[in-house]
Amino acid sequence: MAGTFQSPRANLIECDEGFSVEVLGRTGILYKEGDRTMDVVAELLSPKSAHGIAVWKSSINKWRPPHDSENVDAARRETILENIRRAIRFMGDDIDIIG
């Protein structure tokens, strides 16, 4: 996995592999993959923390409609987490996975 990342605007990271990660304020991430979108529970951490964003693994469980009937299994969840991590690392930070 060696995708090319870009940040066309503040808090949005896009990868040429077909996904994007948008940090929404202090309490969430909008993850997009193709025509699918998912809300991921996340929280910006204190600047004193080792990582900049905490991500709740259990919140990676379903897509927004009309794809909400598609299953998000454990392997898919790990792929999404890794994509989020890679995007945040591109911005010079990292994530702490909760759960």
C-alpha positions as CSV (number, residue, x, y, z in Angstrom):
1,M,0.0,0.0,0.0
2,A,1.8,3.0,-1.2
3,G,-1.0,5.4,-2.3
4,T,-0.4,9.0,-3.0
5,F,-2.1,11.4,-0.7
6,Q,-3.1,15.0,-1.1
7,S,-4.9,17.6,1.1
8,P,-7.1,19.8,-1.2
9,R,-8.4,21.8,1.8
10,A,-8.0,21.9,5.6
11,N,-8.9,18.6,7.4
12,L,-9.5,16.6,4.2
13,I,-7.0,14.0,3.0
14,E,-7.6,12.2,-0.3
15,C,-5.8,9.1,-1.5
16,D,-5.5,8.0,-5.2
17,E,-6.6,4.5,-4.0
18,G,-10.1,5.8,-3.9
19,F,-10.7,6.8,-0.3
20,S,-10.8,10.1,1.7
21,V,-10.7,11.0,5.4
22,E,-12.1,14.2,6.6
23,V,-11.7,15.3,10.3
24,L,-14.9,16.9,11.4
25,G,-14.2,19.3,14.2
26,R,-13.1,17.7,17.4
27,T,-15.5,14.7,17.5
28,G,-15.6,12.8,14.2
29,I,-14.2,11.6,10.9
30,L,-16.1,11.2,7.7
31,Y,-14.6,8.3,5.8
32,K,-15.4,7.9,2.1
33,E,-14.6,5.1,-0.2
34,G,-16.0,5.3,-3.8
35,D,-19.6,6.1,-3.4
36,R,-19.8,4.8,0.2
37,T,-19.7,7.1,3.2
38,M,-19.2,6.3,6.9
39,D,-19.3,8.3,10.1
40,V,-16.5,7.3,12.5
41,V,-16.4,8.4,16.1
42,A,-13.1,10.1,16.8
43,E,-11.8,12.7,19.2
44,L,-8.9,15.1,18.9
45,L,-6.5,14.6,21.8
46,S,-4.5,16.9,23.8
47,P,-1.3,18.2,22.2
48,K,0.6,16.4,25.0
49,S,-0.7,13.0,23.8
50,A,1.5,10.6,21.8
51,H,-1.2,10.5,19.1
52,G,-3.4,13.3,17.8
53,I,-6.7,11.5,17.3
54,A,-8.5,8.7,19.1
55,V,-10.6,6.5,16.9
56,W,-13.3,4.2,18.2
57,K,-13.0,0.9,16.4
58,S,-16.6,-0.1,17.3
59,S,-18.0,2.9,15.4
60,I,-16.7,1.4,12.1
61,N,-19.8,-0.7,11.6
62,K,-22.0,0.5,8.8
63,W,-22.1,2.8,5.8
64,R,-24.6,5.6,5.3
65,P,-27.6,4.9,3.1
66,P,-28.0,3.6,0.5
67,H,-25.2,1.2,1.4
68,D,-26.3,0.7,5.0
69,S,-27.3,-2.9,4.3
70,E,-23.7,-3.9,3.3
71,N,-21.8,-5.8,6.0
72,V,-18.7,-4.3,7.5
73,D,-16.8,-7.4,8.8
74,A,-13.7,-7.5,11.0
75,A,-11.3,-7.6,8.0
76,R,-13.0,-4.6,6.4
77,R,-13.0,-2.7,9.7
78,E,-9.2,-3.2,9.9
79,T,-8.7,-2.0,6.3
80,I,-10.7,1.1,7.1
81,L,-8.7,1.7,10.3
82,E,-5.4,1.3,8.4
83,N,-6.6,3.7,5.7
84,I,-7.5,6.3,8.3
85,R,-4.1,5.8,10.0
86,R,-2.3,6.2,6.7
87,A,-4.2,9.4,5.9
88,I,-3.6,11.0,9.3
89,R,0.1,10.0,9.2
90,F,0.3,11.8,5.8
91,M,-0.6,15.0,7.8
92,G,2.2,14.3,10.3
93,D,0.1,12.8,13.1
94,D,-1.2,9.4,14.1
95,I,-4.3,7.7,15.7
96,D,-4.9,5.9,18.9
97,I,-7.4,3.1,18.4
98,I,-9.9,2.6,21.2
99,G,-11.6,-0.8,21.6
